[in-house]
Amino acid sequence: MNIAIVGAGMTGLVAGYRLSQKGHGVTIFEKSNDIGGLMGGFKIGKTSLEKAYHHIFSTDNYIIDLAKELNLFNKISWHEEKTALFYEGVVYPFMGIIDLLKFKPLDFISKVRLGLVKIWLQKDNNWQKYENELAYLWMKKWCGEKAYKVIWEPLLRGKFHEKYKEVSMAWLWARIHTRGNSSKLGYFEGGFRIMADALAKRIKDKRGEIKLNFNVQTSNFKTEEFDKVLYTGASKEIDYLGAICVIFTSKQSLSKFYWHNINDNKSPFLAFIQHTNLIDKKQYGGKHVYYMGTYIPNEGGLMDKSDDQIKKQFFDYLKNIFPKFDEKKIEENWVFKFKNAQHIVTKNYKTPIRQMADKLQKNIYQSNFAQIYPEDRGTNFAVREGNKIAKVILSSHE
């Protein structure tokens, strides 16, 4: 078969790799100037860094198995997860039961209920019973009003903006269940870019092509020139939010933690990541690397503001978390905007997934992160979906 793939993100690259392995001709069309999608990178010195923060969990079997297949498993370094939570002006360690018991904003009963709910969701494998439950109501009922307000509402608001009351508990179950059972965090030496490059090389070794700066909607792209077409872009049937990541480097170390949940609805960003508390700063010329990330509507608000306006808002707020933060010590900074970066997982979410499949024409297929369900989207499940759609396309040819 002669197969066109629209999109050179992880799903498109994995599908292209699998199809080319079977001897089929693959051409990947990518509208940007780079491969990798949300894990696409840029360089700080000689090291590639993702435009959006990435790591893998020890339970991420799909991407771990692919790394082994591509001879990249030895490039993964594993680290203890160092997590903190910022609430009402204080950064609290938040890595386990001891930290929870010391967490002053919650009373003892709230801590017990919060801990028991987390254990329950980690152990419970029946996610289907949560599909028709709203996450905010379920958490408020079982964790209690106080724990919900302090812990879960900021997460849901930060992740889904004004849509947070529409989110299914199945999504939150998956986030706690899959990530909560992970023991360590992994990161690729040289950045996630090395996996995208390895997939691209293997596709090209099989005489496949990757065409960058190619917009299929404005070009002379014709589906009839191919036996099969796989589209990996956003789906019209799904509601999405955009995302913004502000990245900066500095010789100044702000925290001893890697990941910081910002549990303040007034914060312009949801998460603050000191990347070099996971990866040695020697990789980046001795500079600390920081991310600040948030999810926002695709249009209006922050998405329409200039880079300078966004940086001012983010850096001004960062001083509330770390009073010692000195903006003058920033050496480099970048702002990256992504449209359609997070799908809204509503109740009965399987319905729009079916709708996407039902509307496809003959020999045209679709696979994107909006079809990752009930798990949260990420590189691990993007690999799974790439494997899955490749099998579907191959089986249709048999």
C-alpha positions in Angstrom: 0.0 0.0 0.0 0.9 3.6 -0.5 -0.1 5.4 2.8 -0.3 9.1 3.7 -0.1 10.1 7.3 -1.0 13.7 8.3 0.9 14.8 11.3 4.4 13.9 12.5 3.6 13.7 16.2 4.3 10.6 18.2 1.2 8.8 17.0 1.9 9.5 13.4 5.5 8.6 13.7 4.8 5.3 15.5 2.1 4.4 12.9 4.4 5.2 10.1 7.2 3.1 11.6 4.9 0.1 12.0 3.5 0.4 8.5 6.9 0.8 6.9 8.1 -2.2 8.8 5.5 -4.3 6.9 6.9 -3.0 3.6 4.3 -0.4 2.8 5.1 3.0 1.4 4.7 5.8 3.9 4.7 9.6 3.4 4.2 11.8 6.5 3.0 15.3 6.0 3.7 17.8 8.8 2.5 21.4 8.6 5.2 22.7 11.1 9.0 22.8 10.5 9.7 20.0 12.9 8.7 16.5 13.9 7.5 15.4 17.4 4.4 17.4 17.9 4.0 18.4 21.6 7.3 16.7 22.4 9.1 18.7 19.6 12.3 20.3 20.9 14.8 23.1 20.6 18.4 23.3 21.8 19.9 24.7 24.9 23.6 24.5 24.1 24.0 21.0 22.7 21.1 19.4 24.5 17.5 19.2 23.1 14.7 20.3 25.3 11.0 19.8 24.8 8.7 22.8 24.2 6.3 21.3 26.6 7.5 19.5 29.8 7.8 15.7 29.5 8.7 12.7 31.6 7.6 9.1 31.7 6.4 7.0 34.6 7.7 3.6 35.5 4.3 2.2 34.5 4.5 3.6 31.0 5.0 0.2 29.3 4.2 1.2 25.7 6.9 3.9 25.4 9.3 1.8 27.5 8.8 -1.2 25.2 9.3 1.0 22.1 12.5 2.5 23.7 13.8 -1.0 24.1 12.9 -1.9 20.5 14.7 1.3 19.2 17.8 0.6 21.4 17.1 3.7 23.5 16.2 2.1 26.8 19.7 2.7 28.1 19.2 6.4 27.4 16.4 6.6 30.1 17.6 7.8 33.5 15.2 7.1 36.4 14.7 9.5 39.3 12.8 9.8 42.5 9.7 12.0 42.1 10.1 15.2 44.1 6.7 16.9 44.3 5.5 20.0 46.1 2.2 21.9 46.4 1.9 25.7 46.7 -1.1 26.9 48.7 -1.8 30.2 50.4 1.8 31.5 50.2 3.6 28.3 51.3 5.4 25.6 49.3 4.6 22.2 51.0 6.4 18.9 50.3 3.7 16.6 48.9 5.3 13.2 48.1 3.7 10.6 50.4 1.7 9.9 53.6 4.1 11.6 55.9 3.9 14.9 53.9 0.1 14.6 53.8 -0.1 14.2 57.6 2.1 17.3 58.0 0.0 19.3 55.5 -1.3 22.2 57.7 -4.1 23.5 55.5 -6.2 20.3 56.1 -7.6 18.9 59.3 -6.9 15.4 60.3 -10.2 13.9 59.1 -9.8 15.6 55.7 -6.3 14.1 55.4 -7.6 10.6 56.3 -10.4 10.9 53.7 -8.0 12.2 51.1 -5.5 9.4 51.7 -8.1 6.7 51.7 -9.7 7.9 48.4 -6.2 8.0 46.8 -5.5 4.4 47.9 -9.0 3.3 46.7 -8.6 4.8 43.2 -5.1 3.3 42.9 -6.4 -0.2 43.7 -9.8 0.0 41.9 -9.5 -1.3 38.3 -13.2 -0.8 37.4 -13.0 2.6 35.7 -16.3 2.1 33.8 -18.3 2.9 36.9 -16.9 6.4 37.0 -17.8 7.3 33.4 -21.2 8.9 34.3 -19.9 10.7 37.4 -18.7 14.3 37.4 -15.2 14.5 38.9 -15.9 17.6 41.0 -19.0 16.2 42.6 -17.5 12.8 43.3 -14.4 14.2 44.9 -16.4 16.7 46.9 -18.6 13.8 48.2 -15.8 11.4 49.1 -12.9 13.6 50.1 -15.0 16.3 51.8 -15.6 19.9 51.0 -12.3 21.2 52.5 -10.0 18.6 50.7 -11.8 19.2 47.5 -11.4 23.0 47.7 -7.7 22.8 48.6 -6.5 19.9 46.4 -8.9 18.9 43.6 -10.7 22.1 42.5 -7.4 23.9 41.7 -6.3 20.9 39.7 -9.5 20.6 37.7 -9.8 24.4 37.2 -6.2 24.6 36.1 -6.5 21.7 33.7 -9.9 22.4 32.2 -10.5 26.1 32.8 -14.2 27.0 32.8 -15.1 23.5 31.6 -13.9 21.8 34.9 -17.4 21.0 36.1 -18.1 18.9 32.9 -15.1 16.5 33.4 -15.8 12.9 34.0 -14.5 11.1 37.1 -13.2 8.4 34.7 -10.5 10.9 33.6 -9.5 11.7 37.2 -9.6 8.0 38.1 -7.1 7.2 35.3 -4.8 10.1 36.3 -4.6 8.8 39.9 -4.7 5.1 39.1 -2.0 5.0 36.4 0.4 7.6 37.8 -0.2 6.7 41.4 1.2 3.3 40.9 4.5 4.6 39.4 7.6 4.4 41.5 9.9 6.7 39.6 10.1 9.2 36.8 12.1 8.7 33.6 13.7 11.1 31.1 15.7 10.5 27.9 19.3 11.5 27.9 19.4 14.1 25.1 15.6 14.8 25.5 12.6 13.1 24.0 13.8 14.3 20.6 16.0 11.2 20.3 12.9 9.0 20.1 11.3 11.1 17.4 14.6 11.1 15.5 15.0 7.3 15.8 11.5 6.7 14.5 12.0 9.1 11.6 15.3 7.4 10.7 13.7 4.0 10.6 10.9 5.3 8.4 13.4 6.8 6.0 15.5 3.7 6.0 12.4 1.9 4.6 12.2 4.6 1.9 9.5 6.5 3.6 9.3 10.3 3.4 8.6 13.0 5.9 7.6 16.3 4.3 7.8 19.3 6.7 6.1 22.7 6.2 3.3 21.0 4.3 -0.3 22.0 5.1 -2.6 19.5 3.5 -5.5 21.9 3.6 -3.8 24.6 1.5 -1.7 22.4 -0.7 -2.4 20.2 -3.7 -2.7 17.2 -1.4 -5.2 14.6 -2.9 -6.4 11.6 -0.9 -7.1 9.6 -4.0 -3.3 9.5 -4.7 -2.9 7.1 -1.7 -4.4 3.7 -0.9 -5.0 4.8 2.7 -4.8 8.1 4.6 -4.3 8.5 8.3 -5.2 11.8 9.9 -3.7 12.5 13.4 -4.7 16.1 13.9 -7.5 17.6 16.1 -11.1 16.3 15.8 -14.0 18.7 15.1 -16.3 16.6 17.3 -14.2 17.2 20.4 -13.8 20.3 22.6 -10.2 21.3 23.2 -8.2 23.8 25.3 -5.0 25.3 24.3 -1.8 25.4 26.3 1.0 27.9 27.1 4.5 27.0 28.3 7.0 29.6 29.5 10.5 28.3 29.7 13.5 30.1 31.1 17.1 29.4 32.2 18.9 30.9 35.2 21.9 30.2 37.3 19.6 30.7 40.3 18.1 27.6 42.0 14.6 28.3 43.3 13.5 25.0 44.9 14.6 21.6 45.9 11.6 20.0 44.3 11.0 19.0 40.6 7.3 19.4 40.2 5.1 22.1 41.9 1.3 22.0 41.8 0.2 25.6 42.1 -3.1 25.3 44.0 -4.2 28.9 43.7 -7.0 29.9 41.3 -5.4 33.3 40.9 -2.2 31.9 39.5 -1.7 32.3 35.7 -0.1 28.9 35.6 -1.0 25.5 36.9 2.4 23.9 37.3 5.9 25.1 37.9 8.7 22.6 37.0 12.4 22.9 38.0 13.5 20.6 35.2 17.1 20.5 36.5 16.0 19.0 39.8 15.2 15.9 37.6 18.0 16.2 35.1 21.5 17.4 36.0 22.1 21.0 35.1 25.4 20.0 33.5 23.3 18.9 30.6 22.4 22.6 30.0 25.7 24.3 30.5 25.3 24.6 34.3 22.1 26.5 34.0 18.8 25.7 35.7 15.9 25.1 33.4 12.3 26.0 34.4 8.9 25.5 32.9 5.6 27.2 33.8 2.6 25.7 32.1 -1.1 26.3 31.9 -4.2 25.3 29.9 -6.4 28.0 28.4 -9.1 28.5 25.8 -7.9 28.4 22.2 -9.1 31.9 21.6 -9.0 35.1 23.7 -7.4 35.7 27.1 -3.7 34.7 27.4 -3.7 33.0 24.0 -4.2 36.4 22.3 -1.6 38.2 24.5 2.0 39.0 23.3 4.9 36.9 24.6 6.1 39.9 26.7 2.7 40.3 28.3 2.6 36.6 29.1 6.1 36.6 30.6 5.3 39.6 32.7 2.2 38.0 34.2 4.0 34.7 34.8 7.2 36.2 36.3 5.3 38.6 38.5 3.3 35.8 40.0 6.4 33.6 40.4 7.6 36.1 43.0 4.7 35.1 45.2 5.9 31.5 45.3 9.6 32.2 45.5 10.3 35.7 46.9 14.0 35.3 46.2 13.3 34.9 42.5 15.4 37.5 40.6 14.1 38.2 37.1 17.4 39.9 36.3 19.2 36.6 36.6 17.2 35.0 33.7 19.5 34.2 30.9 17.2 32.9 28.2 13.4 32.6 27.9 10.8 31.3 25.5 7.0 31.3 25.1 5.3 28.4 23.3 1.6 28.4 22.5 -0.2 25.2 21.5 -3.8 25.1 20.2 -5.9 21.9 20.8 -3.5 20.7 23.5 -6.0 19.1 25.9 -9.3 17.5 25.1 -12.3 17.9 27.4 -13.2 14.5 28.8 -17.0 14.8 29.5 -19.4 12.1 30.8 -20.1 9.3 28.3 -16.9 10.3 26.5 -17.0 7.1 24.4 -19.8 8.6 22.4 -17.6 11.3 20.6 -14.9 8.7 20.1 -17.4 6.6 18.2 -18.6 9.6 16.3 -15.1 10.3 15.1 -14.9 6.8 13.7 -18.4 6.8 12.2 -17.7 10.0 10.1 -14.6 8.7 8.4 -14.7 8.0 4.7 -13.6 4.8 3.1 -9.8 4.3 3.4 -9.5 7.4 5.6 -8.5 6.8 9.2 -8.2 9.0 12.3 -6.1 8.6 15.4 -5.2 11.3 17.9 -4.8 11.9 21.6 -8.5 12.7 22.0 -9.1 9.0 21.5 -6.9 8.2 24.5 -9.5 7.1 27.1 -9.9 6.9 30.0 -6.2 7.7 30.5 -4.9 11.3 30.2 -3.1 12.0 27.0 0.7 11.6 26.9 3.5 10.1 25.0 3.0 6.6 26.4 -0.6 6.4 25.2 0.3 8.1 21.9 2.6 5.2 21.3 -0.3 2.8 22.1 -2.6 4.6 19.7 0.0 4.6 16.9 0.4 0.8 17.3 -3.3 0.3 17.4 -4.2 2.3 14.3 -1.4 0.7 12.3 -2.9 -2.7 13.1 -6.3 -1.5 12.0 -4.9 -0.3 8.7 -2.9 -3.5 8.1 -5.9 -5.7 8.9 -8.0 -3.8 6.3 -5.5 -4.8 3.7 -5.5 -8.5 4.4 
